């Protein structure tokens, strides 16, 4: 058992290193996680800040967590498209012929994509700070909400990986992922307070898991403590991985 675990860890580490090198040598893969949070923060802050909150600085505590999670969704969806491209290129066929665990190519890709999630989180928080956002808690709690956002994005990347393995093409993955990201982002409390939505939209937003992640982050930034909402988010993230990872391996074997 110990030998199996050691070999599994080595397989995943090798594939993660392979995908990390591939990502580093293709800087275009970082463009979305750098440009998108800056663009959305500036656009929503300066265009809608005055109308929604009376000013840009007053609006930043609302949109910084919202855009942070939206960027995590965007980065996670990119993992699914990348896996589909690798599948279409035939490289996974070569991996299947090697004596390695079938989860290794998938887990390696998603662990390597954690770098994109990290850059996305840092860019989102740094842009908010430059625009005048000043959290009421210390740096340690800002790191905590960044890690919570990254783990949530990584968990969702397993869902998008499953989508990438089931879809027929990378274009189909991108289309469905974009639609999913927009629905999850805008049908939540990412950009406006929940109470300001109409009753039907409030019902939808309360069923949206993104709402709970954003609420947990806002609570931590206000209270400076680990909340029950944050614990719930963490448990749901673990549940997503537990469910989607075996399904992704099944879809990988099926392909």
Protein Blocks (a to p, Z undefined) as FASTA:
>chain_A
ZZmmmmmmmmmmmmmmmmmmmmmmmmklmmmmmmmmmmmmmmmmmmmmmmmnopaklmmm
mmmmmmmmmmmmmmmmmmmmmmmmmmmnommmmmmmpccdfklmmmmmmmmmmmmmmmmm
mmmmmmmmmnopacfbdfklmmmmmmmmmmmmmmmmmmmmmmmmmmmbfklmmmmmmmmm
mmmmmmccklbcfklpcfklmmmmmmpmklmmmmmmmmmmmnopacfklmmmmmmmmmmm
mmmmmmmmmmmmmZZ
